[in-house]
């Protein structure tokens, strides 16, 4: 596995861990800020629709970008802003705004990530190297969900969001190695 894939996998592990801390407890948080099932569904739909529409647009534009690695890095940093943004959420409108930011991050990062990752696959090892990323995704998500349950039960959501933002920032900083000159 080449250096670029190692960087992508490492940065992804931190970002995935951060996102997966919140995913299984999203509805609990929405309830905490006074929302119910409709707000939970609506806020998630904002994330998904923003990400979907902007991925459609960004993927067409990113094919014209010379160095998509920079967009991967930018996407990780926007995610960090979004994850720290959850600390400021007290109502549904604020949640909708943060979900839109996270959707934008996904739209900037995802097509570029897929392009960079695919371009760096070793000949004849495509399934294996994508499989490494996929298995890391699920294992990290599972560990993260368990950790989140403990954190929320014992410390609440604010420490969780601080950890999410911090881990996302670590992933973003690691991703900057994608654009550093190799010596």
Order of alpha helices (4+ residues) and beta strands (2+ residues): alpha-alpha-alpha-alpha-alpha-alpha-alpha
